Amino acid sequence: MGSWLEDIVAVLDTLGGTGTYDEIYAGIEQVRSNLPPSWKDIVRRQIQDRSSDSAGFKGRQDLFFSVDGLGRGVWGQRSAVVDTPKAADLPDEIAGRALPDGNASPGRALQKTYRLLRDTRLAREIKLLHRDRCQLCDLVLRLDAARTYSEAHHIIPVGNPHNGPDVAGNIIVLCPNHHALCDYGAIPLERSRIREITGHVISDASLEYHNSRIHRMDIARSVRGRQVTFDM
């Protein structure tokens, strides 16, 4: 049996990097015996003392995070939050921008365009919370034995002209297929079809904005032009 802090870190490791207080408590009960009456207070204090997200932060190692705006007692390890893997053919310096023309073929030139991924720290924390599982289709993309992949979609886009906020309630975790469909307004976002978990609540205002300003506007454009059908 290690120190309280070592045991909390070990429990979060077994949980995949994040967990609710109840999940952490259950893990502690598995690794520690003869727990004192106030042991849950000790666990909470150990976490909050070492998280700059907490009012109780003591300025020591900043080991834990609580996703901003959630307030549901869900904690994660900062060391488990990693950058989103980059595509193998996409250099860092041009990530998210149009690539140069490819090799010319008779009468044609190939041009590739990548959608811009807003890989903020908050987005990475929420993807960790969901274990990279798409909130619409439940798919987890596995890159290799150690890495999975998902994309964080800002429901109200953060760029012009929408200027949406980078807050938890405006983010949904998606597979690349559903991310593209949402980016282009091809599908509505209905709460009844969104998988939600403790600690992450999508705001009604963001869903309404997508459905009325992005999805509906795309429908209007398709009526004026050529209709395109997207399979779910």
C-alpha positions in Angstrom: 0.0 0.0 0.0 1.5 3.3 -1.0 0.6 6.9 0.1 -2.9 8.2 -0.4 -1.7 10.2 -3.5 0.0 7.2 -5.0 -3.1 5.1 -4.5 -5.3 7.7 -6.1 -3.0 8.0 -9.1 -3.0 4.2 -9.4 -6.8 4.0 -9.3 -7.1 6.7 -12.0 -4.7 4.7 -14.1 -6.9 1.6 -13.9 -9.9 3.8 -14.8 -8.3 5.1 -18.0 -7.3 8.5 -16.7 -10.6 9.9 -15.4 -13.2 8.9 -12.9 -16.0 10.1 -10.7 -15.5 10.4 -6.9 -17.6 7.2 -6.5 -15.4 5.3 -8.9 -12.2 6.6 -7.2 -13.7 5.6 -3.8 -14.5 2.1 -5.0 -10.9 1.7 -6.3 -9.4 3.0 -3.0 -11.4 0.4 -1.1 -9.8 -2.3 -3.2 -6.2 -1.2 -2.5 -6.4 0.0 1.1 -7.6 -1.7 4.3 -8.5 -0.4 7.7 -9.9 2.9 6.2 -10.4 5.6 8.8 -13.9 7.2 9.2 -12.8 10.3 7.3 -11.1 8.6 4.4 -13.3 10.0 1.7 -12.5 13.5 2.9 -8.8 12.6 2.7 -9.2 11.5 -0.9 -11.0 14.7 -1.9 -8.4 16.8 -0.2 -5.5 15.0 -1.9 -7.1 15.6 -5.3 -8.2 19.2 -4.7 -4.9 20.2 -3.1 -3.1 19.2 -6.3 -5.5 20.7 -8.9 -5.3 24.3 -10.1 -9.0 23.9 -11.1 -9.9 23.7 -7.4 -10.2 26.6 -5.0 -8.3 24.5 -2.5 -5.2 24.2 -4.7 -2.1 24.4 -2.5 0.4 25.4 -5.3 2.1 22.0 -5.3 2.2 19.6 -8.2 -0.8 20.3 -10.5 -1.7 16.7 -11.1 -5.5 16.6 -11.6 -8.1 18.4 -13.6 -11.8 18.9 -13.4 -13.2 19.8 -16.8 -14.3 23.5 -16.7 -18.0 24.1 -16.2 -18.9 20.5 -15.3 -18.9 20.5 -11.5 -20.0 16.9 -11.3 -17.1 15.5 -9.2 -15.3 14.0 -12.2 -11.5 14.2 -12.1 -8.7 13.3 -14.4 -4.9 13.1 -14.5 -3.3 15.9 -16.4 -0.6 13.4 -17.5 -3.2 11.4 -19.3 -4.2 14.3 -21.6 -2.2 14.0 -24.8 -2.2 15.9 -28.1 -4.5 14.6 -30.8 -2.4 12.4 -33.2 -1.6 14.1 -36.5 -2.2 12.4 -39.8 1.0 10.8 -41.1 1.0 12.8 -44.4 0.2 16.1 -42.7 3.2 18.1 -41.4 2.6 20.2 -38.2 3.3 23.5 -39.9 0.5 23.1 -42.4 -2.0 21.2 -40.2 -5.5 22.5 -40.8 -4.7 24.4 -44.0 -5.2 23.7 -47.7 -2.3 21.6 -49.1 -0.5 22.5 -52.3 -1.6 20.9 -55.6 -0.7 17.2 -55.9 0.7 15.5 -58.9 -1.0 16.6 -62.1 -2.9 14.1 -64.2 -4.1 14.7 -67.8 -6.3 17.7 -67.7 -6.6 17.7 -63.9 -4.8 18.8 -60.7 -5.3 17.2 -57.3 -5.9 19.4 -54.3 -6.4 18.2 -50.8 -8.2 20.2 -48.0 -8.2 19.2 -44.4 -10.8 20.5 -42.0 -9.4 22.5 -39.1 -9.4 20.6 -35.8 -9.6 22.9 -32.7 -7.5 20.8 -30.4 -7.8 22.9 -27.3 -6.8 21.5 -23.9 -10.4 21.5 -22.8 -11.3 19.5 -26.0 -8.6 16.9 -25.2 -9.8 16.6 -21.6 -13.4 15.9 -22.7 -12.1 13.4 -25.2 -10.3 11.6 -22.4 -13.5 11.7 -20.3 -15.3 9.9 -23.1 -12.4 7.5 -23.9 -12.5 8.7 -27.5 -16.0 7.2 -28.0 -18.3 8.9 -30.5 -21.3 10.4 -28.8 -23.5 9.7 -31.8 -22.5 6.2 -33.0 -20.4 4.8 -30.0 -17.5 4.1 -32.3 -13.9 4.1 -31.0 -11.2 4.3 -33.6 -8.1 2.4 -32.6 -4.8 3.6 -34.2 -2.7 0.9 -32.5 -2.6 -1.1 -29.3 -2.0 2.0 -27.2 -3.8 4.8 -29.0 -7.4 5.6 -29.8 -8.7 8.6 -31.8 -11.7 10.9 -31.8 -12.4 14.6 -32.7 -13.9 17.3 -30.5 -16.6 19.3 -32.4 -17.5 22.8 -31.2 -21.2 22.8 -31.8 -21.4 26.5 -32.2 -18.2 27.0 -34.3 -15.5 29.1 -32.6 -14.5 30.8 -35.8 -16.2 33.7 -37.7 -19.0 34.4 -38.1 -20.3 32.2 -35.3 -17.7 33.0 -32.6 -18.9 30.1 -30.3 -17.3 29.5 -26.9 -14.7 27.0 -26.0 -16.6 25.6 -23.1 -17.6 22.0 -22.2 -21.3 22.5 -23.0 -20.4 23.5 -26.6 -18.3 20.4 -27.3 -19.4 17.0 -28.5 -16.9 14.1 -29.0 -17.3 12.5 -32.5 -15.8 10.1 -34.9 -14.4 11.7 -38.1 -17.5 10.7 -40.1 -19.9 12.4 -37.7 -17.6 15.3 -37.3 -17.7 16.0 -41.0 -21.5 15.6 -41.1 -21.9 18.1 -38.3 -19.3 20.5 -39.8 -21.3 20.6 -43.0 -24.7 20.8 -41.3 -25.8 17.6 -42.9 -27.5 16.2 -39.8 -29.4 17.6 -36.8 -28.2 17.1 -33.2 -31.0 15.6 -31.1 -30.3 15.1 -27.4 -32.2 11.7 -27.5 -29.6 10.4 -29.9 -26.5 11.7 -28.0 -24.7 9.4 -25.6 -24.0 11.5 -22.4 -22.0 10.6 -19.4 -21.7 11.9 -15.8 -19.6 15.0 -15.9 -20.3 16.3 -19.4 -23.6 18.0 -20.3 -24.1 19.6 -23.7 -26.0 22.8 -23.5 -29.5 23.2 -25.0 -28.4 26.6 -26.5 -25.6 24.9 -28.5 -27.9 22.2 -29.8 -30.6 24.7 -30.8 -28.0 26.9 -32.6 -26.7 23.9 -34.6 -30.2 22.8 -35.6 -31.5 26.3 -36.5 -28.4 28.1 -37.8 -26.2 25.4 -39.2 -28.3 22.4 -40.1 -31.4 24.4 -41.3 -29.2 26.7 -43.3 -27.6 23.7 -45.0 -31.0 22.4 -45.9 -32.0 25.8 -47.4 -28.8 25.7 -49.5 -29.4 22.2 -50.8 -32.9 23.2 -51.9 -31.5 26.0 -54.0 -28.8 23.8 -55.4 -28.1 20.1 -56.0 -29.3 18.0 -53.1 -26.7 15.8 -51.5 -27.7 12.8 -49.3 -25.6 11.7 -46.4 -26.0 8.2 -45.0 -25.8 7.8 -41.2 
